[in-house]
């Protein structure tokens, strides 16, 4: 009976996961299908799921209508800069808040985390317009910090709270400063958390659309804006639109698949409190 219950539990768990994941998989496969069909096949009824034959014209159209290489370089610069700065400032901030048990500061970080980034757009736009930075990559990097820093701080707070306090206390007794205890004791132990925070901050920065759409110039747009460039006033070209979405999603999807073990291990480690 116990074995049957375990098998039934595994089947139920697998079915639940399938029900949760299948809509996303179906949407991705349908987007892939649209990108490999002609516009005539995409508007055909009943819909054709398997392209016959598959074509690459939609992907070529993406590169013809956009300076895709420039947009890709801009996305790399912005995402890596925003992620690096978020780690640089967010990890020490998370450590300080966790060790000082600064509840009010934690609430502020939580509010910043759940507040839509669009709420900051108008004042930041007016500020950058006043100092003459609109149309450059600098304001995009700064605005992405609104998203990435709260993510990093919130994740690292959980990790540092879960570390055994005895290790840092032993380092302080041995004559280490608080900075040395943070650098040589806390940070190596929190490496899984830093990995998770880096990956999630990069994904959120890479996928952001609205900040680049409003603040970027013609030569400083990022890849998500390339998807918007596929929309025209005459019609919605589903093939090029799906191809652009796939090209933009591919790096993040590949990163998530490659780092899924680190993400799961890091989040699990952050949920275990030290004794």
C-alpha positions in Angstrom: 0.0 0.0 0.0 2.8 2.4 0.9 4.4 1.8 -2.5 1.1 2.3 -4.3 0.6 5.6 -2.5 4.1 6.7 -3.5 3.5 5.8 -7.1 0.1 7.6 -7.0 1.7 10.6 -5.4 4.4 10.7 -8.1 1.8 10.4 -10.9 -0.3 13.2 -9.3 2.7 15.4 -8.9 3.8 14.8 -12.5 0.2 15.5 -13.8 0.1 18.8 -11.8 3.5 19.9 -13.2 2.3 19.0 -16.7 -0.9 21.0 -16.3 1.2 24.0 -15.1 3.9 23.8 -17.7 1.9 22.7 -20.8 0.3 26.1 -21.6 3.8 27.8 -21.7 5.2 24.9 -23.8 2.2 25.1 -26.2 2.6 28.9 -26.6 6.3 28.5 -27.3 5.7 25.8 -29.9 3.0 27.8 -31.6 5.3 30.8 -31.7 8.0 28.6 -33.3 5.4 27.4 -35.8 4.4 30.9 -36.7 8.0 31.9 -37.2 8.7 29.0 -39.7 5.6 29.6 -41.9 4.7 32.1 -44.6 2.2 34.9 -43.8 -0.4 33.2 -45.9 -0.1 30.0 -43.9 -0.2 32.0 -40.6 -3.6 33.4 -41.6 -4.9 30.2 -43.0 -8.0 28.5 -41.4 -8.1 26.0 -40.0 -4.6 26.8 -38.5 -1.6 24.8 -39.7 0.6 23.8 -36.8 3.5 22.0 -38.6 5.1 24.2 -41.3 5.2 22.5 -44.7 7.8 23.4 -45.8 9.5 25.5 -43.1 10.9 28.8 -44.2 13.5 31.2 -42.8 12.1 34.3 -44.4 10.7 35.7 -41.1 14.1 35.5 -39.4 15.6 37.3 -42.4 12.9 40.0 -42.2 13.9 40.6 -38.5 17.5 41.4 -39.5 16.4 43.5 -42.5 14.0 45.7 -40.5 16.2 46.1 -37.4 19.9 46.8 -36.7 19.8 43.6 -34.7 23.5 43.4 -34.0 23.5 46.9 -32.5 20.4 46.1 -30.4 22.0 42.9 -29.2 25.2 44.7 -28.1 23.1 47.3 -26.3 21.2 44.6 -24.5 24.4 42.9 -23.4 25.9 46.2 -22.2 22.8 47.2 -20.3 22.0 43.8 -18.8 25.6 43.1 -17.7 26.0 46.6 -16.3 22.7 46.6 -14.4 23.4 43.1 -13.0 27.0 43.9 -12.0 26.0 47.1 -10.2 23.1 45.4 -8.5 25.4 42.7 -7.2 28.0 45.3 -6.2 25.5 47.3 -4.1 22.8 44.7 -3.4 24.9 42.0 -1.7 26.5 44.2 1.0 23.0 45.9 1.5 21.4 42.5 2.0 24.1 41.5 4.4 23.7 44.7 6.5 19.9 44.4 6.6 20.0 40.8 7.5 22.6 41.1 10.3 21.2 44.3 11.7 17.7 42.9 11.6 16.6 46.2 10.0 12.9 45.3 9.6 12.0 48.8 8.3 14.6 48.7 5.6 13.4 45.2 4.6 9.9 46.5 4.2 11.2 49.4 2.0 13.0 46.8 -0.2 9.8 44.7 -0.4 7.8 47.8 -1.4 10.4 48.6 -4.1 10.3 45.0 -5.3 6.5 44.9 -5.7 6.1 48.4 -7.1 5.7 48.4 -10.9 8.8 49.8 -12.6 6.4 51.9 -14.7 5.8 54.1 -11.6 9.3 55.4 -11.7 9.3 56.1 -15.4 7.9 59.6 -15.6 10.1 61.2 -12.9 13.2 59.4 -14.2 12.4 60.5 -17.7 12.1 64.1 -16.6 15.3 63.9 -14.7 17.3 62.4 -17.5 15.8 64.9 -20.0 16.8 67.7 -17.7 20.4 66.6 -17.5 20.6 65.7 -21.2 21.1 61.9 -21.0 18.1 60.7 -22.9 19.0 58.8 -26.0 22.1 57.2 -24.3 22.6 53.8 -22.6 23.3 55.5 -19.2 19.6 56.2 -18.2 18.6 52.7 -19.3 21.2 51.1 -17.0 20.2 53.4 -14.1 16.5 52.6 -14.6 17.2 48.9 -14.7 18.7 49.2 -11.3 15.2 50.0 -10.0 14.4 46.4 -10.9 17.6 44.5 -10.3 18.8 46.0 -6.9 15.6 45.1 -5.0 15.8 41.5 -6.4 19.4 41.1 -5.3 18.9 42.6 -1.9 15.7 40.6 -1.2 17.3 37.3 -2.2 20.6 37.9 -0.3 18.7 38.9 2.9 17.3 35.4 3.0 20.7 33.8 2.5 22.5 35.9 5.0 19.8 35.3 7.6 20.2 31.6 7.1 24.0 31.6 7.7 25.2 30.4 11.2 26.1 33.4 13.2 28.8 31.5 15.1 31.1 31.5 12.1 31.1 35.3 11.8 31.4 35.7 15.6 34.4 33.4 15.6 36.0 35.6 12.9 35.3 38.8 14.9 36.8 37.2 18.1 39.9 36.3 16.1 40.4 40.0 15.3 38.7 40.3 11.9 36.7 43.5 11.1 33.1 43.3 10.1 34.1 43.9 6.5 36.6 41.0 6.6 34.0 38.7 8.2 31.6 39.6 5.4 34.2 39.2 2.6 36.0 36.0 3.9 33.2 34.2 5.8 29.7 35.3 4.7 30.3 35.8 0.9 31.8 32.3 0.2 29.0 30.7 2.1 26.4 32.7 0.3 27.8 32.0 -3.2 24.7 29.9 -4.2 22.6 32.9 -3.4 24.8 35.3 -5.3 24.5 33.0 -8.3 20.7 32.9 -8.1 20.5 36.7 -7.6 22.8 37.3 -10.6 20.8 35.0 -12.9 17.4 36.5 -11.9 18.6 40.1 -12.1 20.1 39.4 -15.6 16.8 37.8 -16.8 14.7 40.7 -15.5 17.0 43.3 -17.0 17.3 41.5 -20.4 13.5 41.2 -20.7 12.7 44.8 -19.7 10.9 46.7 -22.5 9.3 49.9 -21.4 12.4 51.7 -20.1 14.3 51.2 -23.4 11.2 52.0 -25.4 10.9 55.5 -23.7 14.5 56.4 -22.8 16.5 55.0 -25.7 17.4 56.7 -28.9 17.5 55.2 -32.4 21.0 53.7 -31.8 20.6 52.8 -28.2 17.6 50.5 -28.3 17.7 47.1 -26.8 16.4 43.8 -28.2 12.9 43.8 -26.7 12.3 47.0 -28.8 13.1 45.0 -31.9 10.0 42.9 -31.3 7.9 46.1 -31.2 9.5 47.2 -34.5 7.8 44.2 -36.1 4.4 45.9 -35.5 3.0 48.0 -38.4 0.0 50.2 -38.8 -1.2 48.2 -41.8 -1.3 44.7 -40.2 0.3 42.4 -37.6 2.9 40.3 -39.3 2.8 37.2 -37.1 5.7 35.5 -38.7 8.4 38.2 -38.2 6.9 39.1 -34.8 7.2 35.5 -33.6 10.7 35.2 -35.1 11.8 38.4 -33.3 10.3 37.2 -30.0 12.1 33.8 -30.3 15.5 35.6 -31.0 15.0 37.8 -28.0 13.9 35.0 -25.7 16.6 32.5 -26.8 19.5 33.8 -24.7 17.4 33.9 -21.5 15.8 30.5 -22.2 19.2 29.0 -22.8 20.6 30.6 -19.6 17.7 29.3 -17.6 18.1 25.8 -18.9 21.8 25.7 -18.3 21.6 27.2 -14.8 18.3 25.5 -13.6 20.3 23.2 -11.2 22.1 26.2 -9.7 18.8 28.2 -9.4 17.0 25.3 -7.6 20.0 24.5 -5.4 20.5 28.2 -4.5 16.8 28.9 -3.7 16.7 25.7 -1.6 19.8 26.6 0.3 18.4 30.1 1.0 15.3 28.5 2.6 17.3 26.6 5.2 18.1 28.5 8.4 21.4 28.0 10.1 21.6 26.8 13.7 
